[in-house]
């Protein structure tokens, strides 16, 4: 519990993507690394948020530059290396397709529903492939 609270405070998508291996937090060196990396992410996030607030009030309208795609590109770069089996691939594909379809209909809970649909598809695929491997 002594390590869980500070690590959970600084845990971000990026830190999780780089250290989600089951043995990642077993040694004190790795825990120290996670805390150091996490707090550096946290400090950088706060600094860049402040810069964004200040710059956002000074700069003209930037919505037509397409900068919002940077967030999507970051998540794509984090997800793609994690596709290691059929269940992961199905989850990613179903998430993308269902999110696109649900968002285009104007459904307000598109993100939550597409996540649930994708997780269900991945779970079913994992169960079916595990059952197939047992029967072979």
N, CA, C and O atoms as CSV, one atom per row, in Angstrom:
chain,resi,resn,atom,element,x,y,z
A,1,UNK,N,N,0.823,-1.195,0.000
A,1,UNK,CA,C,0.000,0.000,0.000
A,1,UNK,C,C,0.870,1.263,0.000
A,1,UNK,O,O,0.479,2.307,-0.521
A,2,UNK,N,N,2.054,1.137,0.595
A,2,UNK,CA,C,2.972,2.276,0.657
A,2,UNK,C,C,3.365,2.746,-0.739
A,2,UNK,O,O,3.545,3.946,-0.948
A,3,UNK,N,N,3.503,1.837,-1.698
A,3,UNK,CA,C,3.887,2.170,-3.061
A,3,UNK,C,C,2.677,2.373,-3.965
A,3,UNK,O,O,2.748,3.131,-4.932
A,4,UNK,N,N,1.574,1.708,-3.662
A,4,UNK,CA,C,0.419,1.747,-4.557
A,4,UNK,C,C,-0.183,3.139,-4.681
A,4,UNK,O,O,-0.531,3.560,-5.784
A,5,UNK,N,N,-0.310,3.846,-3.595
A,5,UNK,CA,C,-0.924,5.172,-3.653
A,5,UNK,C,C,-0.114,6.160,-4.499
A,5,UNK,O,O,-0.680,6.790,-5.393
A,6,UNK,N,N,1.188,6.316,-4.247
A,6,UNK,CA,C,1.921,7.268,-5.090
A,6,UNK,C,C,2.011,6.831,-6.550
A,6,UNK,O,O,1.945,7.675,-7.444
A,7,UNK,N,N,2.160,5.528,-6.812
A,7,UNK,CA,C,2.223,5.072,-8.207
A,7,UNK,C,C,0.877,5.274,-8.884
A,7,UNK,O,O,0.828,5.679,-10.045
A,8,UNK,N,N,-0.211,4.999,-8.185
A,8,UNK,CA,C,-1.525,5.189,-8.794
A,8,UNK,C,C,-1.821,6.661,-9.041
A,8,UNK,O,O,-2.552,6.993,-9.975
A,9,UNK,N,N,-1.264,7.552,-8.219
A,9,UNK,CA,C,-1.469,8.987,-8.429
A,9,UNK,C,C,-0.834,9.457,-9.731
A,9,UNK,O,O,-1.400,10.298,-10.429
A,10,UNK,N,N,0.327,8.925,-10.060
A,10,UNK,CA,C,1.042,9.393,-11.250
A,10,UNK,C,C,0.873,8.477,-12.459
A,10,UNK,O,O,1.482,8.715,-13.502
A,11,UNK,N,N,0.057,7.435,-12.332
A,11,UNK,CA,C,-0.106,6.495,-13.434
A,11,UNK,C,C,-0.886,7.142,-14.575
A,11,UNK,O,O,-2.013,7.603,-14.394
A,12,UNK,N,N,-0.273,7.167,-15.734
A,12,UNK,CA,C,-0.900,7.712,-16.934
A,12,UNK,C,C,-0.959,6.607,-17.984
A,12,UNK,O,O,-0.399,5.526,-17.803
A,13,UNK,N,N,-1.637,6.895,-19.065
A,13,UNK,CA,C,-1.717,5.920,-20.154
A,13,UNK,C,C,-0.325,5.580,-20.682
A,13,UNK,O,O,-0.021,4.419,-20.956
A,14,UNK,N,N,0.501,6.586,-20.818
A,14,UNK,CA,C,1.847,6.375,-21.348
A,14,UNK,C,C,2.696,5.540,-20.402
A,14,UNK,O,O,3.381,4.614,-20.836
A,15,UNK,N,N,2.657,5.857,-19.118
A,15,UNK,CA,C,3.431,5.098,-18.141
A,15,UNK,C,C,2.934,3.657,-18.071
A,15,UNK,O,O,3.738,2.730,-17.966
A,16,UNK,N,N,1.632,3.463,-18.128
A,16,UNK,CA,C,1.081,2.112,-18.120
A,16,UNK,C,C,1.519,1.344,-19.354
A,16,UNK,O,O,1.874,0.169,-19.262
A,17,UNK,N,N,1.498,1.999,-20.512
A,17,UNK,CA,C,1.885,1.324,-21.754
A,17,UNK,C,C,3.340,0.864,-21.714
A,17,UNK,O,O,3.676,-0.181,-22.272
A,18,UNK,N,N,4.191,1.630,-21.064
A,18,UNK,CA,C,5.604,1.265,-21.008
A,18,UNK,C,C,5.952,0.320,-19.861
A,18,UNK,O,O,7.030,-0.273,-19.857
A,19,UNK,N,N,5.057,0.177,-18.896
A,19,UNK,CA,C,5.419,-0.626,-17.735
A,19,UNK,C,C,4.306,-1.561,-17.281
A,19,UNK,O,O,4.222,-1.869,-16.092
A,20,UNK,N,N,3.463,-2.016,-18.174
A,20,UNK,CA,C,2.346,-2.854,-17.760
A,20,UNK,C,C,2.673,-4.343,-17.686
A,20,UNK,O,O,1.789,-5.165,-17.446
A,21,UNK,N,N,3.920,-4.680,-17.888
A,21,UNK,CA,C,4.320,-6.084,-17.779
A,21,UNK,C,C,4.082,-6.564,-16.354
A,21,UNK,O,O,4.241,-5.793,-15.407
A,22,UNK,N,N,3.703,-7.830,-16.191
A,22,UNK,CA,C,3.334,-8.341,-14.865
A,22,UNK,C,C,4.480,-8.292,-13.870
A,22,UNK,O,O,4.239,-8.323,-12.663
A,23,UNK,N,N,5.713,-8.216,-14.334
A,23,UNK,CA,C,6.847,-8.146,-13.422
A,23,UNK,C,C,7.383,-6.722,-13.261
A,23,UNK,O,O,8.433,-6.518,-12.651
A,24,UNK,N,N,6.676,-5.754,-13.799
A,24,UNK,CA,C,7.207,-4.394,-13.858
A,24,UNK,C,C,7.432,-3.760,-12.491
A,24,UNK,O,O,8.399,-3.017,-12.323
A,25,UNK,N,N,6.584,-4.023,-11.521
A,25,UNK,CA,C,6.697,-3.329,-10.242
A,25,UNK,C,C,7.114,-4.251,-9.106
A,25,UNK,O,O,6.767,-3.991,-7.954
A,26,UNK,N,N,7.834,-5.302,-9.392
A,26,UNK,CA,C,8.212,-6.247,-8.348
A,26,UNK,C,C,9.474,-5.829,-7.588
A,26,UNK,O,O,9.644,-6.204,-6.428
A,27,UNK,N,N,10.342,-5.074,-8.213
A,27,UNK,CA,C,11.571,-4.677,-7.525
A,27,UNK,C,C,11.495,-3.199,-7.141
A,27,UNK,O,O,10.737,-2.426,-7.726
A,28,UNK,N,N,12.292,-2.832,-6.154
A,28,UNK,CA,C,12.283,-1.453,-5.679
A,28,UNK,C,C,12.828,-0.489,-6.744
A,28,UNK,O,O,12.399,0.662,-6.820
A,29,UNK,N,N,13.769,-0.961,-7.558
A,29,UNK,CA,C,14.329,-0.109,-8.613
A,29,UNK,C,C,13.243,0.243,-9.618
A,29,UNK,O,O,13.135,1.395,-10.039
A,30,UNK,N,N,12.440,-0.740,-10.005
A,30,UNK,CA,C,11.368,-0.477,-10.960
A,30,UNK,C,C,10.292,0.434,-10.360
A,30,UNK,O,O,9.730,1.274,-11.062
A,31,UNK,N,N,10.007,0.273,-9.082
A,31,UNK,CA,C,9.047,1.156,-8.428
A,31,UNK,C,C,9.572,2.586,-8.395
A,31,UNK,O,O,8.823,3.533,-8.636
A,32,UNK,N,N,10.849,2.739,-8.100
A,32,UNK,CA,C,11.459,4.066,-8.101
A,32,UNK,C,C,11.427,4.668,-9.501
A,32,UNK,O,O,11.165,5.859,-9.669
A,33,UNK,N,N,11.696,3.834,-10.503
A,33,UNK,CA,C,11.617,4.291,-11.895
A,33,UNK,C,C,10.197,4.752,-12.231
A,33,UNK,O,O,10.016,5.810,-12.833
A,34,UNK,N,N,9.192,3.964,-11.844
A,34,UNK,CA,C,7.802,4.307,-12.131
A,34,UNK,C,C,7.425,5.629,-11.463
A,34,UNK,O,O,6.783,6.479,-12.079
A,35,UNK,N,N,7.821,5.795,-10.216
A,35,UNK,CA,C,7.518,7.054,-9.524
A,35,UNK,C,C,8.243,8.232,-10.162
A,35,UNK,O,O,7.654,9.298,-10.338
A,36,UNK,N,N,9.502,8.054,-10.505
A,36,UNK,CA,C,10.270,9.137,-11.130
A,36,UNK,C,C,9.683,9.513,-12.478
A,36,UNK,O,O,9.480,10.692,-12.769
A,37,UNK,N,N,9.410,8.509,-13.298
A,37,UNK,CA,C,8.820,8.782,-14.609
A,37,UNK,C,C,7.437,9.399,-14.444
A,37,UNK,O,O,7.097,10.365,-15.128
A,38,UNK,N,N,6.647,8.845,-13.542
A,38,UNK,CA,C,5.295,9.350,-13.333
A,38,UNK,C,C,5.273,10.789,-12.860
A,38,UNK,O,O,4.489,11.593,-13.365
A,39,UNK,N,N,6.120,11.127,-11.898
A,39,UNK,CA,C,6.156,12.503,-11.412
A,39,UNK,C,C,6.718,13.452,-12.461
A,39,UNK,O,O,6.303,14.610,-12.522
A,40,UNK,N,N,7.659,12.986,-13.294
A,40,UNK,CA,C,8.137,13.857,-14.370
A,40,UNK,C,C,7.023,14.104,-15.387
A,40,UNK,O,O,6.896,15.216,-15.901
A,41,UNK,N,N,6.202,13.068,-15.689
A,41,UNK,CA,C,5.045,13.256,-16.570
A,41,UNK,C,C,4.070,14.255,-15.943
A,41,UNK,O,O,3.537,15.131,-16.624
A,42,UNK,N,N,3.847,14.108,-14.642
A,42,UNK,CA,C,2.895,14.970,-13.935
A,42,UNK,C,C,3.354,16.430,-13.955
A,42,UNK,O,O,2.560,17.333,-14.217
A,43,UNK,N,N,4.621,16.648,-13.678
A,43,UNK,CA,C,5.162,18.017,-13.686
A,43,UNK,C,C,5.095,18.604,-15.088
A,43,UNK,O,O,4.677,19.748,-15.271
A,44,UNK,N,N,5.512,17.810,-16.085
A,44,UNK,CA,C,5.456,18.288,-17.478
A,44,UNK,C,C,4.017,18.595,-17.887
A,44,UNK,O,O,3.762,19.596,-18.557
A,45,UNK,N,N,3.079,17.739,-17.488
A,45,UNK,CA,C,1.675,17.958,-17.822
A,45,UNK,C,C,1.184,19.288,-17.258
A,45,UNK,O,O,0.509,20.050,-17.950
A,46,UNK,N,N,1.525,19.563,-16.001
A,46,UNK,CA,C,1.097,20.823,-15.388
A,46,UNK,C,C,1.746,22.034,-16.046
A,46,UNK,O,O,1.091,23.054,-16.259
A,47,UNK,N,N,3.022,21.923,-16.366
A,47,UNK,CA,C,3.715,23.042,-17.023
A,47,UNK,C,C,3.102,23.311,-18.395
A,47,UNK,O,O,2.817,24.460,-18.732
A,48,UNK,N,N,2.897,22.250,-19.193
A,48,UNK,CA,C,2.347,22.433,-20.533
A,48,UNK,C,C,0.878,22.857,-20.491
A,48,UNK,O,O,0.410,23.544,-21.399
A,49,UNK,N,N,0.155,22.462,-19.463
A,49,UNK,CA,C,-1.218,22.943,-19.301
A,49,UNK,C,C,-1.218,24.440,-19.048
A,49,UNK,O,O,-2.022,25.171,-19.627
A,50,UNK,N,N,-0.319,24.898,-18.184
A,50,UNK,CA,C,-0.207,26.333,-17.922
A,50,UNK,C,C,0.183,27.085,-19.188
A,50,UNK,O,O,-0.393,28.129,-19.495
A,51,UNK,N,N,1.157,26.559,-19.921
A,51,UNK,CA,C,1.559,27.193,-21.183
A,51,UNK,C,C,0.384,27.218,-22.158
A,51,UNK,O,O,0.182,28.208,-22.862
A,52,UNK,N,N,-0.380,26.146,-22.199
A,52,UNK,CA,C,-1.543,26.098,-23.083
A,52,UNK,C,C,-2.604,27.113,-22.710
A,52,UNK,O,O,-3.223,27.727,-23.578
A,53,UNK,N,N,-2.809,27.283,-21.420
A,53,UNK,CA,C,-3.794,28.273,-20.968
A,53,UNK,C,C,-3.360,29.677,-21.369
A,53,UNK,O,O,-4.151,30.459,-21.897
A,54,UNK,N,N,-2.090,29.986,-21.110
A,54,UNK,CA,C,-1.575,31.319,-21.445
A,54,UNK,C,C,-1.564,31.519,-22.962
A,54,UNK,O,O,-2.028,32.548,-23.453
A,55,UNK,N,N,-1.043,30.549,-23.700
A,55,UNK,CA,C,-0.967,30.667,-25.159
A,55,UNK,C,C,-2.360,30.678,-25.782
A,55,UNK,O,O,-2.591,31.368,-26.775
A,56,UNK,N,N,-3.287,29.916,-25.203
A,56,UNK,CA,C,-4.637,29.860,-25.748
A,56,UNK,C,C,-5.361,31.186,-25.697
A,56,UNK,O,O,-6.220,31.468,-26.532
A,57,UNK,N,N,-5.015,31.997,-24.719
A,57,UNK,CA,C,-5.659,33.317,-24.639
A,57,UNK,C,C,-5.009,34.320,-25.587
A,57,UNK,O,O,-5.628,35.321,-25.947
A,58,UNK,N,N,-3.764,34.061,-25.996
A,58,UNK,CA,C,-3.048,34.997,-26.869
A,58,UNK,C,C,-3.151,34.658,-28.352
A,58,UNK,O,O,-3.079,35.553,-29.194
A,59,UNK,N,N,-3.315,33.394,-28.680
A,59,UNK,CA,C,-3.304,32.967,-30.073
A,59,UNK,C,C,-4.700,33.036,-30.683
A,59,UNK,O,O,-5.703,32.934,-29.977
A,60,UNK,N,N,-4.753,33.211,-32.000
A,60,UNK,CA,C,-6.061,33.219,-32.660
A,60,UNK,C,C,-6.664,31.803,-32.671
A,60,UNK,O,O,-6.049,30.856,-32.181
A,61,UNK,N,N,-7.838,31.677,-33.220
A,61,UNK,CA,C,-8.541,30.401,-33.285
A,61,UNK,C,C,-7.709,29.354,-34.034
A,61,UNK,O,O,-7.363,29.545,-35.199
A,62,UNK,N,N,-7.390,28.238,-33.345
A,62,UNK,CA,C,-6.543,27.200,-33.920
A,62,UNK,C,C,-7.317,25.940,-34.300
A,62,UNK,O,O,-6.709,24.926,-34.644
A,63,UNK,N,N,-8.631,25.986,-34.244
A,63,UNK,CA,C,-9.419,24.776,-34.477
A,63,UNK,C,C,-9.289,24.242,-35.897
A,63,UNK,O,O,-9.464,23.042,-36.111
A,64,UNK,N,N,-8.997,25.067,-36.845
A,64,UNK,CA,C,-8.901,24.591,-38.232
A,64,UNK,C,C,-7.522,24.026,-38.585
A,64,UNK,O,O,-7.295,23.660,-39.738
A,65,UNK,N,N,-6.605,23.947,-37.633
A,65,UNK,CA,C,-5.285,23.371,-37.891
A,65,UNK,C,C,-5.244,21.864,-37.692
A,65,UNK,O,O,-4.254,21.234,-38.062
A,66,UNK,N,N,-6.276,21.267,-37.123
A,66,UNK,CA,C,-6.330,19.825,-36.916
A,66,UNK,C,C,-5.426,19.322,-35.811
A,66,UNK,O,O,-4.985,18.173,-35.851
A,67,UNK,N,N,-5.145,20.151,-34.833
A,67,UNK,CA,C,-4.256,19.752,-33.743
A,67,UNK,C,C,-4.890,18.715,-32.822
A,67,UNK,O,O,-4.182,18.043,-32.071
A,68,UNK,N,N,-6.207,18.577,-32.870
A,68,UNK,CA,C,-6.872,17.608,-32.005
A,68,UNK,C,C,-6.532,16.171,-32.391
A,68,UNK,O,O,-6.740,15.258,-31.593
A,69,UNK,N,N,-6.018,15.956,-33.592
A,69,UNK,CA,C,-5.636,14.611,-34.010
A,69,UNK,C,C,-4.397,14.121,-33.260
A,69,UNK,O,O,-4.145,12.917,-33.228
A,70,UNK,N,N,-3.626,15.011,-32.663
A,70,UNK,CA,C,-2.430,14.610,-31.918
A,70,UNK,C,C,-2.777,13.661,-30.777
A,70,UNK,O,O,-2.011,12.741,-30.489
A,71,UNK,N,N,-3.903,13.865,-30.131
A,71,UNK,CA,C,-4.319,12.980,-29.046
A,71,UNK,C,C,-4.632,11.594,-29.592
A,71,UNK,O,O,-4.212,10.585,-29.026
A,72,UNK,N,N,-5.370,11.552,-30.691
A,72,UNK,CA,C,-5.697,10.256,-31.305
A,72,UNK,C,C,-4.424,9.551,-31.773
A,72,UNK,O,O,-4.296,8.337,-31.613
A,73,UNK,N,N,-3.498,10.287,-32.341
A,73,UNK,CA,C,-2.245,9.684,-32.819
A,73,UNK,C,C,-1.436,9.116,-31.652
A,73,UNK,O,O,-0.805,8.068,-31.789
A,74,UNK,N,N,-1.451,9.795,-30.517
A,74,UNK,CA,C,-0.740,9.293,-29.332
A,74,UNK,C,C,-1.319,7.963,-28.883
A,74,UNK,O,O,-0.570,7.030,-28.592
A,75,UNK,N,N,-2.638,7.863,-28.822
A,75,UNK,CA,C,-3.266,6.619,-28.388
A,75,UNK,C,C,-3.068,5.501,-29.402
A,75,UNK,O,O,-2.910,4.341,-29.021
A,76,UNK,N,N,-3.074,5.835,-30.673
A,76,UNK,CA,C,-2.804,4.820,-31.707
A,76,UNK,C,C,-1.387,4.285,-31.531
A,76,UNK,O,O,-1.163,3.078,-31.616
A,77,UNK,N,N,-0.435,5.174,-31.289
A,77,UNK,CA,C,0.960,4.753,-31.096
A,77,UNK,C,C,1.122,3.903,-29.835
A,77,UNK,O,O,2.020,3.063,-29.777
A,78,UNK,N,N,0.286,4.102,-28.842
A,78,UNK,CA,C,0.353,3.298,-27.625
A,78,UNK,C,C,-0.324,1.942,-27.790
A,78,UNK,O,O,0.116,0.955,-27.200
A,79,UNK,N,N,-1.386,1.884,-28.585
A,79,UNK,CA,C,-2.183,0.665,-28.716
A,79,UNK,C,C,-1.554,-0.331,-29.686
A,79,UNK,O,O,-1.514,-1.527,-29.396
A,80,UNK,N,N,-1.070,0.131,-30.814
A,80,UNK,CA,C,-0.598,-0.775,-31.872
A,80,UNK,C,C,0.481,-1.752,-31.406
A,80,UNK,O,O,0.390,-2.933,-31.743
A,81,UNK,N,N,1.484,-1.333,-30.657
A,81,UNK,CA,C,2.481,-2.325,-30.200
A,81,UNK,C,C,1.909,-3.375,-29.246
A,81,UNK,O,O,2.511,-4.433,-29.061
A,82,UNK,N,N,0.761,-3.095,-28.643
A,82,UNK,CA,C,0.160,-4.036,-27.712
A,82,UNK,C,C,-0.671,-5.121,-28.377
A,82,UNK,O,O,-1.161,-6.024,-27.700
A,83,UNK,N,N,-0.839,-5.047,-29.693
A,83,UNK,CA,C,-1.623,-6.060,-30.407
A,83,UNK,C,C,-0.721,-7.270,-30.620
A,83,UNK,O,O,0.140,-7.281,-31.499
A,84,UNK,N,N,-0.939,-8.282,-29.796
A,84,UNK,CA,C,-0.066,-9.461,-29.828
A,84,UNK,C,C,-0.813,-10.750,-30.149
A,84,UNK,O,O,-0.184,-11.787,-30.359
A,85,UNK,N,N,-2.153,-10.703,-30.191
A,85,UNK,CA,C,-2.921,-11.903,-30.502
A,85,UNK,C,C,-4.227,-11.506,-31.179
A,85,UNK,O,O,-4.528,-10.322,-31.335
A,86,UNK,N,N,-4.987,-12.504,-31.571
A,86,UNK,CA,C,-6.232,-12.263,-32.304
A,86,UNK,C,C,-7.244,-11.497,-31.459
A,86,UNK,O,O,-7.936,-10.617,-31.970
A,87,UNK,N,N,-7.336,-11.818,-30.184
A,87,UNK,CA,C,-8.304,-11.132,-29.317
A,87,UNK,C,C,-7.998,-9.640,-29.224
A,87,UNK,O,O,-8.916,-8.820,-29.250
A,88,UNK,N,N,-6.732,-9.282,-29.118
A,88,UNK,CA,C,-6.344,-7.866,-29.079
A,88,UNK,C,C,-6.675,-7.168,-30.384
A,88,UNK,O,O,-7.181,-6.046,-30.391
A,89,UNK,N,N,-6.385,-7.842,-31.489
A,89,UNK,CA,C,-6.667,-7.265,-32.807
A,89,UNK,C,C,-8.165,-7.041,-32.986
A,89,UNK,O,O,-8.581,-5.978,-33.447
A,90,UNK,N,N,-8.974,-8.027,-32.629
A,90,UNK,CA,C,-10.432,-7.892,-32.738
A,90,UNK,C,C,-10.924,-6.743,-31.854
A,90,UNK,O,O,-11.788,-5.967,-32.264
A,91,UNK,N,N,-10.379,-6.636,-30.651
A,91,UNK,CA,C,-10.775,-5.560,-29.736
A,91,UNK,C,C,-10.503,-4.192,-30.351
A,91,UNK,O,O,-11.355,-3.305,-30.302
A,92,UNK,N,N,-9.326,-4.023,-30.924
A,92,UNK,CA,C,-8.954,-2.736,-31.516
A,92,UNK,C,C,-9.833,-2.412,-32.718
A,92,UNK,O,O,-10.309,-1.285,-32.856
A,93,UNK,N,N,-10.046,-3.383,-33.578
A,93,UNK,CA,C,-10.863,-3.152,-34.774
A,93,UNK,C,C,-12.304,-2.828,-34.391
A,93,UNK,O,O,-12.886,-1.873,-34.907
A,94,UNK,N,N,-12.875,-3.615,-33.493
A,94,UNK,CA,C,-14.260,-3.375,-33.069
A,94,UNK,C,C,-14.382,-2.016,-32.379
A,94,UNK,O,O,-15.373,-1.313,-32.578
A,95,UNK,N,N,-13.400,-1.641,-31.580
A,95,UNK,CA,C,-13.436,-0.336,-30.909
A,95,UNK,C,C,-13.454,0.791,-31.936
A,95,UNK,O,O,-14.249,1.725,-31.827
A,96,UNK,N,N,-12.585,0.702,-32.925
A,96,UNK,CA,C,-12.529,1.753,-33.947
A,96,UNK,C,C,-13.797,1.847,-34.770
A,96,UNK,O,O,-14.313,2.940,-35.005
A,97,UNK,N,N,-14.301,0.699,-35.209
A,97,UNK,CA,C,-15.508,0.694,-36.053
A,97,UNK,C,C,-16.727,1.147,-35.256
A,97,UNK,O,O,-17.495,1.991,-35.718
A,98,UNK,N,N,-16.904,0.588,-34.057
A,98,UNK,CA,C,-18.090,0.954,-33.271
A,98,UNK,C,C,-18.035,2.412,-32.816
A,98,UNK,O,O,-19.064,3.086,-32.780
A,99,UNK,N,N,-16.848,2.903,-32.469
A,99,UNK,CA,C,-16.732,4.314,-32.071
A,99,UNK,C,C,-17.081,5.232,-33.239
A,99,UNK,O,O,-17.775,6.234,-33.067
A,100,UNK,N,N,-16.597,4.884,-34.417
A,100,UNK,CA,C,-16.893,5.701,-35.597
A,100,UNK,C,C,-18.387,5.699,-35.912
A,100,UNK,O,O,-18.976,6.749,-36.171
A,101,UNK,N,N,-18.994,4.512,-35.888
A,101,UNK,CA,C,-20.417,4.419,-36.202
A,101,UNK,C,C,-21.287,5.116,-35.160
A,101,UNK,O,O,-22.199,5.865,-35.508
A,102,UNK,N,N,-21.004,4.867,-33.885
A,102,UNK,CA,C,-21.829,5.461,-32.833
A,102,UNK,C,C,-21.672,6.979,-32.770
A,102,UNK,O,O,-22.649,7.695,-32.552
A,103,UNK,N,N,-20.462,7.467,-32.958
A,103,UNK,CA,C,-20.245,8.920,-32.932
A,103,UNK,C,C,-20.940,9.598,-34.107
A,103,UNK,O,O,-21.492,10.689,-33.963
A,104,UNK,N,N,-20.911,8.943,-35.280
A,104,UNK,CA,C,-21.529,9.547,-36.459
A,104,UNK,C,C,-23.051,9.625,-36.338
A,104,UNK,O,O,-23.684,10.423,-37.030
A,105,UNK,N,N,-23.642,8.810,-35.470
A,105,UNK,CA,C,-25.091,8.878,-35.263
A,105,UNK,C,C,-25.474,9.954,-34.251
A,105,UNK,O,O,-26.655,10.265,-34.095
A,106,UNK,N,N,-24.486,10.523,-33.562
A,106,UNK,CA,C,-24.767,11.552,-32.568
A,106,UNK,C,C,-25.088,10.992,-31.188
A,106,UNK,O,O,-25.555,11.722,-30.314
A,107,UNK,N,N,-24.843,9.725,-30.993
A,107,UNK,CA,C,-25.110,9.074,-29.708
A,107,UNK,C,C,-24.136,9.611,-28.665
A,107,UNK,O,O,-22.924,9.579,-28.880
A,108,UNK,N,N,-24.647,10.101,-27.545
A,108,UNK,CA,C,-23.792,10.772,-26.563
A,108,UNK,C,C,-22.874,9.837,-25.792
A,108,UNK,O,O,-21.797,10.253,-25.364
A,109,UNK,N,N,-23.265,8.604,-25.607
A,109,UNK,CA,C,-22.433,7.648,-24.870
A,109,UNK,C,C,-21.625,6.771,-25.818
A,109,UNK,O,O,-21.362,5.607,-25.515
A,110,UNK,N,N,-21.234,7.319,-26.954
A,110,UNK,CA,C,-20.543,6.541,-27.987
A,110,UNK,C,C,-19.242,5.940,-27.474
A,110,UNK,O,O,-18.916,4.798,-27.801
A,111,UNK,N,N,-18.503,6.689,-26.682
A,111,UNK,CA,C,-17.204,6.199,-26.218
A,111,UNK,C,C,-17.363,5.054,-25.217
A,111,UNK,O,O,-16.671,4.041,-25.314
A,112,UNK,N,N,-18.257,5.214,-24.277
A,112,UNK,CA,C,-18.486,4.175,-23.269
A,112,UNK,C,C,-19.019,2.905,-23.929
A,112,UNK,O,O,-18.545,1.804,-23.649
A,113,UNK,N,N,-20.007,3.069,-24.805
A,113,UNK,CA,C,-20.606,1.900,-25.458
A,113,UNK,C,C,-19.615,1.195,-26.377
A,113,UNK,O,O,-19.565,-0.035,-26.401
A,114,UNK,N,N,-18.828,1.953,-27.130
A,114,UNK,CA,C,-17.863,1.290,-28.013
A,114,UNK,C,C,-16.778,0.590,-27.213
A,114,UNK,O,O,-16.277,-0.449,-27.644
A,115,UNK,N,N,-16.405,1.126,-26.067
A,115,UNK,CA,C,-15.435,0.432,-25.216
A,115,UNK,C,C,-16.017,-0.876,-24.699
A,115,UNK,O,O,-15.335,-1.900,-24.703
A,116,UNK,N,N,-17.268,-0.853,-24.255
A,116,UNK,CA,C,-17.913,-2.071,-23.763
A,116,UNK,C,C,-18.094,-3.108,-24.874
A,116,UNK,O,O,-17.879,-4.301,-24.659
A,117,UNK,N,N,-18.487,-2.650,-26.049
A,117,UNK,CA,C,-18.655,-3.559,-27.187
A,117,UNK,C,C,-17.313,-4.185,-27.563
A,117,UNK,O,O,-17.230,-5.390,-27.798
A,118,UNK,N,N,-16.269,-3.366,-27.619
A,118,UNK,CA,C,-14.944,-3.864,-28.001
A,118,UNK,C,C,-14.392,-4.837,-26.966
A,118,UNK,O,O,-13.826,-5.869,-27.325
A,119,UNK,N,N,-14.551,-4.515,-25.684
A,119,UNK,CA,C,-14.075,-5.432,-24.642
A,119,UNK,C,C,-14.831,-6.750,-24.695
A,119,UNK,O,O,-14.244,-7.815,-24.501
A,120,UNK,N,N,-16.119,-6.683,-24.953
A,120,UNK,CA,C,-16.915,-7.911,-25.064
A,120,UNK,C,C,-16.462,-8.748,-26.253
A,120,UNK,O,O,-16.341,-9.969,-26.150
A,121,UNK,N,N,-16.212,-8.090,-27.382
A,121,UNK,CA,C,-15.746,-8.809,-28.571
A,121,UNK,C,C,-14.386,-9.448,-28.318
A,121,UNK,O,O,-14.156,-10.588,-28.723
A,122,UNK,N,N,-13.494,-8.740,-27.664
A,122,UNK,CA,C,-12.180,-9.292,-27.337
A,122,UNK,C,C,-12.275,-10.457,-26.376
A,122,UNK,O,O,-11.572,-11.456,-26.530
A,123,UNK,N,N,-13.145,-10.333,-25.383
A,123,UNK,CA,C,-13.328,-11.413,-24.409
A,123,UNK,C,C,-13.886,-12.662,-25.088
A,123,UNK,O,O,-13.398,-13.768,-24.857
A,124,UNK,N,N,-14.903,-12.486,-25.921
A,124,UNK,CA,C,-15.498,-13.622,-26.629
A,124,UNK,C,C,-14.470,-14.276,-27.546
A,124,UNK,O,O,-14.391,-15.503,-27.620
A,125,UNK,N,N,-13.686,-13.464,-28.240
A,125,UNK,CA,C,-12.640,-14.007,-29.113
A,125,UNK,C,C,-11.609,-14.783,-28.309
A,125,UNK,O,O,-11.201,-15.870,-28.717
A,126,UNK,N,N,-11.185,-14.248,-27.181
A,126,UNK,CA,C,-10.209,-14.944,-26.338
A,126,UNK,C,C,-10.770,-16.267,-25.834
A,126,UNK,O,O,-10.068,-17.278,-25.824
A,127,UNK,N,N,-12.024,-16.265,-25.418
A,127,UNK,CA,C,-12.646,-17.507,-24.940
A,127,UNK,C,C,-12.756,-18.540,-26.058
A,127,UNK,O,O,-12.473,-19.719,-25.845
A,128,UNK,N,N,-13.168,-18.100,-27.252
A,128,UNK,CA,C,-13.308,-19.026,-28.376
A,128,UNK,C,C,-11.964,-19.594,-28.824
A,128,UNK,O,O,-11.862,-20.780,-29.134
A,129,UNK,N,N,-10.935,-18.750,-28.857
A,129,UNK,CA,C,-9.616,-19.256,-29.265
A,129,UNK,C,C,-9.023,-20.160,-28.195
A,129,UNK,O,O,-8.322,-21.117,-28.523
A,130,UNK,N,N,-9.289,-19.879,-26.921
A,130,UNK,CA,C,-8.812,-20.758,-25.850
A,130,UNK,C,C,-9.525,-22.107,-25.908
A,130,UNK,O,O,-8.902,-23.148,-25.701
A,131,UNK,N,N,-10.820,-22.093,-26.188
A,131,UNK,CA,C,-11.595,-23.314,-26.282
A,131,UNK,C,C,-11.146,-24.138,-27.489
A,131,UNK,O,O,-11.096,-25.367,-27.435
A,132,UNK,N,N,-10.819,-23.435,-28.584
A,132,UNK,CA,C,-10.332,-24.124,-29.793
A,132,UNK,C,C,-8.999,-24.777,-29.526
A,132,UNK,O,O,-8.759,-25.895,-29.980
A,133,UNK,N,N,-8.109,-24.091,-28.783
A,133,UNK,CA,C,-6.792,-24.642,-28.457
A,133,UNK,C,C,-6.915,-25.872,-27.559
A,133,UNK,O,O,-6.113,-26.799,-27.678
A,134,UNK,N,N,-7.896,-25.898,-26.671
A,134,UNK,CA,C,-8.094,-27.035,-25.768
A,134,UNK,C,C,-8.614,-28.239,-26.553
A,134,UNK,O,O,-8.233,-29.378,-26.281
A,135,UNK,N,N,-9.487,-27.977,-27.526
A,135,UNK,CA,C,-10.077,-29.067,-28.312
A,135,UNK,C,C,-9.129,-29.653,-29.336
A,135,UNK,O,O,-9.372,-30.754,-29.829
A,136,UNK,N,N,-8.073,-28.965,-29.668
A,136,UNK,CA,C,-7.141,-29.452,-30.697
A,136,UNK,C,C,-6.235,-30.483,-30.177
A,136,UNK,O,O,-5.393,-30.994,-30.915
